[in-house]
Amino acid sequence: MLKSRIDKSTGFEKRFENAGTVVYENSIEASKAVAKEIADLIKVKQAQKQPCILGLATGSSPKGLYAELVRLHKEEGLSFKNVVSFNLDEYYPMEPDSINSYVRFMKELLFDQVDILPENYHIPDGTLSKEDIADYCSQYEAKIKAFGGIDLQILGIGGNGHIGFNESGALQNSKTRLVALDHITRVAASNDFSGLNNTPRTAITLGVKAIMEAKRVILLAWGERKSNIIKASVEGEVTNRVPASYLQEHNNATFVLDKAAASKLTRINTPWLVEKIDWTDELIRKAVLGLALHLKKPILMLTDADYIENGMSDLLADSGPAYDINIKIFNKLQNTITGWPGGKPNADDSKRPERAEPAKKRVLIFSPHPDDDIISMGGTFKRLQEQGHEVHVGYQTSGNIAVADDEALRFASFVCDYNDKFGIKSEEAEAIYKKAVAFLKNKKASEVDIKEVRYIKGLIRRGEAQSTCYFVGVPDNQIHFMELPFYETGTIEKKPLGEKDVKITMDLIEKIKPHQIYAAGDLADPHGTHKVCLDAIFEAAKRLKPKKFMKDCWIWLYRGAWQEWGIDEIEMAVPMGPDQVLEKRKGIFKHQSQKDGVVFQGSDSREFWQRAEDRNRETAELYDQLGLSHYAAMEAFVRWKY
Ligand code: F6R
């Protein structure tokens, strides 16, 4: 069994964590460990000639686990003949062969690939009539009981703390039933259903009571976006607002986490509050900045008493008094601020984030989607250009799935009208337009666009990216559309990173031989386009490392998704005045297809330019709160050393 961090008999770390947690380097290792525990259990039950009763979940979290179980079956002969499984939930209504049904998910990812007997797996039936659901649910629970209960239950966790589809508010003794889905849950699922309107409003879920009766429970959570809810579930009070917190009262439940999902746990985020630690420079910085922000004091106003009262007296004893530590951290933070992201020519650069030489640098900005460059680092982008560097942009993917259907039609019809107006023979254009109209008229939710529509959508985004580049001043020959193949599936689900993706990335780096690379550093996102794009760059950089030009190539990571780097992580902060903020806004506006009700809005109703402005303003406010200069906005970067 996975060794969990909390030992209930000694109460170690019980001050903070009230449930067992195990943290792995990444979700792949974690999934392997969980698969091993399941495999061991199946084998023990086989030896006892007993069935092994598994409770299974769907969603993105268990995908790696199922892949490993399939591998164990195919390569190591693990048999599932004695496995009886009960899935947690199913959307309602839902046809089993629908692309989004959990029946289909389970068959494709696990059941059809192992030797489980078809009569042995159970998934709530999404095709029942409403009147029949209550009886069906009682029978579902009765069947589990008849098998002697669930031996091992796998769970994921929703952003609101749901387990199964027991949303916030579900009671601890809730039964298996039809439930209404939370808005947050529907938003999370809406990508798969091509928009919120097509996303089911209800589901059948195993109740909390049945989950709590499982003999062993393992909850899987990956990625930074789960970190807050994990902290609330494990360290917070047991409350129906966070159903996963009920697991604190289970006597054999473990939260299996990757580093990112665990990152907000007290012992990881502020380890000095939990045990004696070795104070590295990074930890000192993190602790002091955290202390100042917590006490709402500028760094230089922190006192010895502040350190002592907040669990940092050993740091004070080692490196104090407070005044000395404060000054050190203040200077460090001040040195991160620069209006010269490409380095300041003829200046002493010993304390600056970037080198002064060469004064004119070749810069390559990688943008995973066509608008990440301007959204995430538009101010820096413009400055680099204005300060005379040779700025290139590599648009890694076409971004073609994030364009609304009517936009595609509008552009196709524009081409026909344009041809018509200028007397250009336009039969082919007409044919493409008609084909697109016919397809889109009957397009079903989550149906993949035909090739022509995908091209049109890609072209729209390409034009918008070009327009941003012209706005910034980047010439055509420095704009590179990479169209990495992993992205081109036409669906949300992408292919894994492939050799071709790495090769295209290497070729561009080699061609430009940049002194600076900027990349979207969404390290924690276990799925997602940004992470694959980043992996392509990391892999390319690793392979190119022996080349001479790479010795001069520094890689700066900006945060592409909606979160910013932690204040203690930032190594370069590029400030902006109010006018520069407005300029950046104009640059973002070039992406018209991404304005006003975009295809993938997510749970945040702000438009992209608003999100970008809020985030850059918040970073500047943090610097201000800590006692440094007050700017209108700041873009933040971390250097990746390879
Ligand atoms: C799925 C289920 C849900 C998911 C949860 C997390 O069967 O019951 O509770 O486990 O929504 O989903 P992912 O893993 O996609 O983040």
Boltz pocket constraint, residues with backbone or C-beta under 6 A from the ligand:
constraints:
  - pocket:
      binder: B
      contacts: [[A, 56], [A, 57], [A, 58], [A, 59], [A, 60], [A, 61], [A, 62], [A, 88], [A, 89], [A, 155], [A, 156], [A, 157], [A, 158], [A, 159], [A, 162], [A, 163], [A, 164], [A, 165], [A, 220]]
      max_distance: 6.0
